[in-house]
Amino acid sequence: MFSGATMNGYWASLCGGMLIGLSAAAFLLLDGRIAGISGIVGRLLLGQDRSLNGAFVLGLLLGPVAYLGAFGDWPVVRIAVPLPLVILAGFLVGFGTRMGSGCTSGHGVMGLARLSPRSMAAVATFMATGILTVTLMRIAGL
């Protein structure tokens, strides 16, 4: 169907989005739970429901291996900012996730699909913060 060379950004994004939606829907239909990655990782780190949360995280980690098996090469990852900035951004995302009681997958995928007002507010906050951050970084030349 696709080779790694034809798997450009749009196809990769489309396939990734479809797989996220499919896995979130399967998690809800099969287990009755919301597929919020930050909550799953947090519960795993706390030692809660290790088998289910561990299987979900293991599936996330094996995604690139499945990509390699399907397309014959590793997905291309380009990080255009310095590593300290990536680490700072990761810390801020984690902090924001805890403040918002959820992350993009929980609020953006599951919450919006369920028409949750709390998730609508959270996603609006994520988007506004992201737009502001990118604007400030471009102004600063980063």
Summary of the structure (lengths in Angstrom):
residues: 142
radius of gyration: 16.8
end to end distance: 38.0
largest distance: 46.9
contacts: 340
relative contact order: 0.10
helix: 76%
strand: 0%
